[in-house]
Amino acid sequence: MSFSIRSVGDATVVQVQGQLIVGNRQELKDLVLARLEEGARNFVIDFAGTGYIDSSGLGVLVSVSKKIREARGELRLASLNEDLQTLFELTKLDTLFQIRDDLEEALAAF
């Protein structure tokens, strides 16, 4: 499991490789909140390399989404595989997040 973070234009892209689970969720939260404190406001979390998200992973996504909105920023999720898309639909989190098919589409939406 690893995270990489980079700037693309005025957006911050976080790529998640592996699983987003209880053991690494805090690392993702810390990365996003650090960039938010530095002044970043537009975020895309790219799940192209992610096969599984557990309930604590979903919880951290909700938490960082709230912090970003409070800072008047936007968060988009990109590249969910079929299983992850179903997970977001079943939990109704697809109504909370702006989900795009791929990274390019998510970036173009800002």
C-alpha positions as a printed NumPy array, in Angstrom:
array([[  0.   ,   0.   ,   0.   ],
       [  1.303,   3.391,  -0.904],
       [  0.164,   6.908,  -1.609],
       [  1.702,   9.382,  -3.988],
       [  0.78 ,  13.024,  -4.139],
       [  1.457,  15.595,  -6.839],
       [  0.163,  18.869,  -8.19 ],
       [ -1.488,  19.032, -11.589],
       [ -2.349,  22.617, -12.435],
       [ -4.246,  23.98 ,  -9.449],
       [ -5.317,  20.511,  -8.287],
       [ -3.669,  18.1  ,  -5.876],
       [ -3.793,  14.497,  -7.048],
       [ -3.472,  11.676,  -4.521],
       [ -2.952,   8.247,  -6.059],
       [ -3.835,   5.257,  -3.91 ],
       [ -2.02 ,   1.996,  -4.698],
       [ -3.321,  -1.159,  -3.028],
       [ -6.018,  -1.19 ,  -0.379],
       [ -7.394,   1.687,   1.686],
       [ -7.919,   0.036,   5.072],
       [ -7.742,   0.674,   8.815],
       [ -3.967,   0.215,   8.833],
       [ -3.193,   3.045,   6.414],
       [ -6.179,   5.393,   6.46 ],
       [ -4.477,   7.849,   8.814],
       [ -1.596,   8.273,   6.357],
       [ -4.036,   9.324,   3.631],
       [ -5.793,  11.728,   5.987],
       [ -2.497,  13.276,   7.094],
       [ -1.345,  13.772,   3.482],
       [ -4.557,  15.498,   2.435],
       [ -4.819,  17.687,   5.545],
       [ -1.181,  18.776,   5.225],
       [ -1.8  ,  19.946,   1.658],
       [ -5.015,  21.647,   2.754],
       [ -3.071,  23.567,   5.416],
       [ -0.555,  24.59 ,   2.744],
       [ -3.383,  26.213,   0.782],
       [ -4.446,  23.513,  -1.682],
       [ -8.197,  23.524,  -2.281],
       [ -8.893,  21.219,  -5.26 ],
       [ -8.263,  17.524,  -4.672],
       [ -8.625,  14.367,  -6.73 ],
       [ -8.133,  10.982,  -5.132],
       [ -7.31 ,   8.514,  -7.904],
       [ -8.208,   4.899,  -7.19 ],
       [ -6.911,   3.405, -10.46 ],
       [ -4.551,   1.151,  -8.489],
       [ -6.979,   0.312,  -5.686],
       [ -8.919,  -2.915,  -5.353],
       [-10.464,  -2.626,  -1.9  ],
       [-11.663,  -0.008,   0.583],
       [-12.921,  -1.04 ,   4.022],
       [-15.367,   0.852,   6.237],
       [-12.59 ,   2.814,   7.953],
       [-11.287,   3.83 ,   4.525],
       [-14.749,   5.094,   3.613],
       [-14.868,   6.932,   6.92 ],
       [-11.613,   8.749,   6.268],
       [-12.856,   9.796,   2.82 ],
       [-15.977,  11.298,   4.415],
       [-13.812,  13.035,   7.03 ],
       [-11.387,  14.617,   4.553],
       [-14.275,  15.58 ,   2.299],
       [-15.83 ,  17.53 ,   5.169],
       [-12.532,  19.29 ,   5.968],
       [-12.02 ,  20.222,   2.311],
       [-15.57 ,  21.604,   2.025],
       [-15.101,  23.614,   5.232],
       [-12.018,  25.193,   3.606],
       [-14.149,  26.027,   0.546],
       [-12.402,  23.408,  -1.545],
       [-13.567,  20.525,  -3.704],
       [-12.827,  16.814,  -3.681],
       [-13.358,  14.443,  -6.566],
       [-12.821,  10.694,  -6.703],
       [-11.588,   9.044,  -9.893],
       [-11.059,   5.637, -11.464],
       [-13.2  ,   3.463,  -9.207],
       [-13.326,  -0.129, -10.42 ],
       [-16.686,  -1.875, -10.713],
       [-16.574,  -3.282,  -7.176],
       [-15.68 ,   0.081,  -5.643],
       [-18.367,   1.847,  -7.685],
       [-20.912,  -0.669,  -6.356],
       [-19.663,  -0.102,  -2.794],
       [-20.196,   3.657,  -3.113],
       [-23.673,   3.109,  -4.582],
       [-24.74 ,   0.626,  -1.881],
       [-23.555,   2.946,   0.9  ],
       [-25.135,   5.952,  -0.863],
       [-21.748,   7.687,  -0.756],
       [-22.028,   8.231,  -4.503],
       [-24.401,  11.073,  -3.569],
       [-21.783,  12.696,  -1.317],
       [-18.789,  12.495,  -3.653],
       [-18.267,  13.706,  -7.183],
       [-17.072,  10.518,  -8.867],
       [-15.46 ,  10.611, -12.303],
       [-14.502,   7.761, -14.609],
       [-10.821,   8.686, -14.786],
       [ -8.243,  11.192, -13.582],
       [ -8.389,  13.367, -16.707],
       [-12.161,  13.757, -16.409],
       [-11.873,  14.634, -12.713],
       [ -9.226,  17.276, -13.39 ],
       [-11.219,  18.784, -16.267],
       [-14.235,  19.25 , -13.964],
       [-12.493,  21.918, -11.842]])
